[in-house]
Amino acid sequence: MSVGWGIFASERPSVAGCAVDWFFFPWIYAHLNSMGNFLTDAPIENVPIAVSGWINPVFGIAWLFQVVGKTHQLTKMLRNVILLMLPFCWIVFLSRHVYPREGYFLWTGGMLLVLFSSELENRQSALESASV
């Protein structure tokens, strides 16, 4: 990640460090403040951080359900939830003046390839059966 003018740190924040921090953000916020103030203090900052922190765990669950292969509807639902969660990262990036680099795009592309690999496989098999 590249750092904009808004973050003063001794070293650049890593994407992995941000993902871990954002995952634990709701619990840390509830510990330091009242959870009732979570949405009233700064909803434009708090909600996107909390949602962005849950992208990787939800992806892991979706991948696990996809590998098991018995819950197709749940897998499709989690896939759509992840697609809806991705723009929340950009809100956090813009509000904290942190700009994603290559790793963010590679990770996002890799997640999308994993999530939609079964759809790509189904399309290819449908094209092969139609051409035969």
Backbone as numpy.savetxt, mean C-alpha at the origin, in Angstrom:
# Nx Ny Nz CAx CAy CAz Cx Cy Cz
14.03 6.92 -1.56 13.19 8.10 -1.56 14.07 9.33 -1.56
13.64 10.31 -2.29 14.31 11.60 -2.24 13.62 12.47 -1.21
14.40 13.27 -0.56 13.86 14.10 0.50 13.70 15.52 0.00
12.54 16.09 0.20 12.30 17.47 -0.15 12.74 18.39 0.97
12.35 19.64 0.89 12.80 20.63 1.85 12.12 20.49 3.20
11.11 19.66 3.32 10.34 19.62 4.55 10.85 18.65 5.60
11.80 17.79 5.28 12.27 16.81 6.25 13.75 17.05 6.50
14.08 17.20 7.77 15.47 17.42 8.15 15.93 16.20 8.94
16.70 15.37 8.32 17.17 14.15 8.96 18.62 13.94 8.58
19.31 13.13 9.39 20.71 12.87 9.11 20.89 12.00 7.88
19.90 11.19 7.57 19.96 10.36 6.37 18.57 10.27 5.76
18.53 9.84 4.50 17.27 9.73 3.80 16.40 8.64 4.41
15.10 8.89 4.50 14.22 7.83 5.00 14.07 6.74 3.95
14.05 5.50 4.39 13.86 4.41 3.44 12.38 4.10 3.31
12.01 3.50 2.21 10.62 3.12 1.99 10.21 2.08 3.02
11.11 1.15 3.33 10.79 0.13 4.34 10.59 0.76 5.71
11.40 1.72 6.06 11.24 2.41 7.34 9.93 3.16 7.40
9.57 3.82 6.31 8.28 4.52 6.27 7.12 3.54 6.38
7.22 2.40 5.71 6.14 1.41 5.75 5.93 0.90 7.18
7.02 0.64 7.88 6.91 0.16 9.26 6.36 1.26 10.16
6.87 2.47 10.02 6.37 3.59 10.83 4.89 3.84 10.58
4.48 3.79 9.32 3.09 4.06 8.99 2.18 2.94 9.44
2.69 1.70 9.50 1.89 0.58 9.98 1.55 0.77 11.47
2.53 1.19 12.25 2.33 1.36 13.68 1.77 2.73 14.07
1.61 3.62 13.12 1.17 4.98 13.40 -0.14 5.06 14.20
-1.21 4.33 13.84 -2.45 4.46 14.63 -2.27 4.09 16.10
-1.49 3.06 16.38 -1.29 2.64 17.77 -0.43 3.65 18.53
0.59 4.16 17.88 1.43 5.16 18.53 0.63 6.43 18.78
-0.19 6.82 17.81 -1.02 8.01 17.98 -2.00 7.81 19.12
-2.62 6.63 19.19 -3.58 6.35 20.27 -2.88 6.34 21.62
-1.62 5.91 21.64 -0.87 5.90 22.90 -0.53 7.32 23.36
-0.11 8.16 22.43 0.30 9.51 22.77 -0.87 10.48 22.93
-1.93 10.23 22.17 -3.10 11.10 22.19 -4.34 10.23 22.38
-5.45 10.87 22.40 -6.70 10.12 22.46 -7.07 9.64 21.06
-7.54 8.40 20.95 -7.95 7.89 19.64 -9.15 8.66 19.10
-9.91 9.27 19.99 -11.03 10.10 19.55 -10.59 11.32 18.77
-9.35 11.76 18.99 -8.82 12.91 18.26 -8.16 12.53 16.95
-8.14 11.26 16.63 -7.44 10.79 15.42 -8.00 11.45 14.17
-9.32 11.52 14.07 -9.94 12.10 12.88 -10.14 13.60 12.99
-10.11 14.15 14.20 -10.36 15.59 14.34 -9.10 16.43 14.34
-7.97 15.88 14.76 -6.73 16.68 14.82 -6.24 17.07 13.44
-5.96 16.09 12.62 -5.44 16.35 11.28 -5.84 15.19 10.37
-7.11 15.13 9.96 -7.56 13.98 9.17 -6.87 13.86 7.82
-6.45 14.98 7.24 -5.77 14.94 5.94 -4.41 14.26 6.07
-3.81 14.29 7.23 -2.52 13.65 7.44 -2.65 12.28 8.10
-3.52 12.16 9.08 -3.60 10.92 9.86 -4.17 9.74 9.07
-5.27 9.96 8.39 -5.93 8.86 7.68 -5.05 8.30 6.56
-4.45 9.15 5.70 -3.58 8.58 4.66 -2.38 7.80 5.22
-1.83 8.26 6.34 -0.70 7.53 6.93 -1.17 6.16 7.41
-2.31 6.12 8.07 -2.83 4.85 8.57 -3.17 3.90 7.43
-3.81 4.42 6.39 -4.18 3.57 5.25 -2.93 3.08 4.52
-1.96 3.95 4.32 -0.72 3.56 3.63 0.05 2.50 4.40
-0.03 2.55 5.71 0.67 1.56 6.52 0.09 0.17 6.41
-1.15 0.06 5.97 -1.80 -1.25 5.87 -1.74 -1.86 4.48
-1.09 -1.20 3.52 -1.01 -1.75 2.16 -0.25 -3.07 2.16
0.92 -3.12 2.77 1.72 -4.34 2.75 1.06 -5.50 3.50
0.49 -5.31 4.69 -0.20 -6.44 5.33 -1.41 -6.94 4.53
-2.18 -6.02 3.96 -3.32 -6.45 3.15 -2.84 -7.17 1.90
-1.74 -6.70 1.32 -1.16 -7.40 0.17 -0.73 -8.81 0.55
-0.10 -8.96 1.70 0.32 -10.29 2.15 -0.87 -11.23 2.33
-1.94 -10.72 2.89 -3.14 -11.53 3.07 -3.75 -11.89 1.72
-3.81 -10.92 0.80 -4.36 -11.18 -0.53 -3.52 -12.22 -1.27
-2.20 -12.11 -1.15 -1.32 -13.07 -1.80 -1.53 -14.47 -1.22
-1.67 -14.54 0.11 -1.90 -15.83 0.75 -3.21 -16.45 0.27
-4.27 -15.66 0.20 -5.55 -16.17 -0.30 -5.46 -16.57 -1.77
-4.65 -15.86 -2.55 -4.49 -16.19 -3.96 -3.74 -17.50 -4.12
-2.74 -17.74 -3.27 -1.98 -18.98 -3.34 -2.85 -20.16 -2.93
-3.66 -19.98 -1.88 -4.54 -21.06 -1.43 -5.56 -21.37 -2.52
-6.11 -20.34 -3.15 -6.96 -20.52 -4.31 -8.40 -20.91 -4.03
-8.82 -20.91 -2.79 -10.19 -21.31 -2.48 -11.13 -20.13 -2.29
-10.60 -18.95 -2.16 -11.43 -17.77 -1.87 -11.26 -16.74 -2.99
-11.81 -17.03 -4.15 -11.63 -16.14 -5.30 -12.30 -14.79 -5.10
-13.51 -14.78 -4.53 -14.21 -13.53 -4.32 -13.48 -12.64 -3.32
-12.99 -13.23 -2.23 -12.25 -12.46 -1.23 -10.95 -11.92 -1.82
-10.29 -12.72 -2.64 -9.06 -12.26 -3.29 -9.34 -11.08 -4.19
-10.42 -11.14 -4.97 -10.77 -10.02 -5.84 -11.10 -8.78 -5.03
-11.79 -8.95 -3.91 -12.14 -7.82 -3.07 -10.87 -7.18 -2.48
-9.96 -8.00 -1.97 -8.71 -7.46 -1.41 -7.87 -6.79 -2.48
-7.89 -7.33 -3.69 -7.17 -6.72 -4.80 -7.70 -5.31 -5.07
-9.01 -5.17 -5.08 -9.61 -3.85 -5.30 -9.34 -2.91 -4.13
-9.33 -3.43 -2.92 -9.02 -2.61 -1.74 -7.60 -2.07 -1.85
-6.67 -2.92 -2.26 -5.28 -2.48 -2.40 -5.17 -1.40 -3.48
-5.89 -1.57 -4.58 -5.86 -0.54 -5.62 -6.40 0.79 -5.10
-7.39 0.73 -4.24 -7.94 1.96 -3.65 -7.01 2.55 -2.59
-6.18 1.72 -1.98 -5.26 2.20 -0.94 -4.02 2.88 -1.52
-3.62 2.53 -2.71 -2.37 3.05 -3.28 -2.31 4.58 -3.38
-3.38 5.27 -3.77 -3.26 6.74 -3.85 -3.03 7.43 -2.51
-3.34 6.77 -1.40 -3.11 7.39 -0.10 -1.62 7.62 0.15
-0.76 6.81 -0.44 0.69 7.03 -0.31 1.08 8.39 -0.87
0.47 8.76 -1.97 0.84 10.02 -2.60 0.45 11.21 -1.75
-0.65 11.10 -1.02 -1.05 12.18 -0.12 0.00 12.36 0.96
0.48 11.23 1.50 1.53 11.29 2.54 2.83 11.83 1.95
3.20 11.35 0.78 4.42 11.84 0.15 4.37 13.35 -0.05
3.26 13.84 -0.55 3.15 15.28 -0.81 3.11 16.09 0.48
2.42 15.60 1.49 2.32 16.36 2.73 3.63 16.38 3.51
4.46 15.37 3.33 5.74 15.31 4.05 6.93 15.69 3.18
6.67 16.08 1.95 7.72 16.48 1.01 8.74 15.38 0.81
8.25 14.16 0.69 9.09 13.01 0.39 8.65 12.50 -0.97
9.61 12.26 -1.84 9.29 11.88 -3.21 9.78 10.46 -3.48
8.92 9.62 -4.01 9.31 8.23 -4.25 10.35 8.12 -5.35
11.15 7.10 -5.22 12.16 6.83 -6.24 11.85 5.50 -6.90
12.85 4.87 -7.47 12.65 3.67 -8.27 12.05 2.52 -7.46
12.49 2.35 -6.24 12.04 1.23 -5.43 10.54 1.23 -5.20
9.97 2.41 -5.00 8.52 2.49 -4.80 7.78 2.00 -6.03
8.22 2.43 -7.20 7.55 2.03 -8.44 7.76 0.56 -8.74
8.95 0.04 -8.44 9.19 -1.39 -8.63 8.34 -2.22 -7.68
8.24 -1.81 -6.43 7.43 -2.54 -5.46 5.95 -2.50 -5.84
5.47 -1.32 -6.24 4.06 -1.21 -6.64 3.79 -2.05 -7.88
4.68 -1.99 -8.86 4.52 -2.82 -10.06 4.57 -4.30 -9.74
5.47 -4.69 -8.84 5.55 -6.09 -8.43 4.28 -6.55 -7.72
3.72 -5.70 -6.86 2.47 -6.05 -6.19 1.35 -6.23 -7.20
1.28 -5.34 -8.18 0.23 -5.44 -9.18 0.40 -6.68 -10.05
1.64 -7.02 -10.37 1.87 -8.25 -11.15 1.45 -9.49 -10.37
1.77 -9.52 -9.09 1.36 -10.66 -8.27 -0.15 -10.72 -8.14
-0.78 -9.60 -7.89 -2.23 -9.59 -7.69 -3.01 -9.92 -8.95
-2.50 -9.51 -10.10 -3.22 -9.73 -11.35 -2.64 -10.86 -12.18
-1.73 -11.65 -11.62 -1.12 -12.73 -12.39 -2.14 -13.79 -12.80
-3.10 -14.08 -11.93 -4.11 -15.07 -12.29 -5.01 -14.55 -13.41
-5.29 -13.26 -13.42 -6.10 -12.67 -14.49 -5.35 -12.73 -15.81
-4.05 -12.44 -15.77 -3.24 -12.52 -17.00 -3.18 -13.95 -17.52
-3.06 -14.90 -16.59 -3.03 -16.31 -16.98 -4.36 -16.74 -17.59
-5.46 -16.30 -17.02 -6.78 -16.64 -17.56 -6.98 -16.05 -18.95
-6.51 -14.83 -19.17 -6.64 -14.21 -20.49 -5.81 -14.96 -21.53
-4.60 -15.34 -21.15 -3.74 -16.03 -22.09 -4.32 -17.40 -22.46
-4.83 -18.12 -21.47 -5.42 -19.43 -21.75 -6.69 -19.28 -22.59
-7.45 -18.19 -22.38 -8.65 -17.96 -23.19 -8.26 -17.64 -24.64
-7.18 -16.87 -24.83 -6.72 -16.58 -26.17 -6.20 -17.82 -26.88
-5.50 -18.67 -26.14 -4.99 -19.91 -26.74 -6.12 -20.85 -27.13
-7.15 -20.96 -26.28 -8.26 -21.86 -26.60 -9.12 -21.30 -27.74
-9.19 -19.98 -27.87 -9.95 -19.37 -28.95 -9.24 -19.52 -30.30
-7.92 -19.53 -30.27 -7.16 -19.64 -31.53 -7.06 -21.07 -32.02
-7.29 -22.04 -31.16 -7.18 -23.46 -31.54 -8.44 -23.96 -32.14
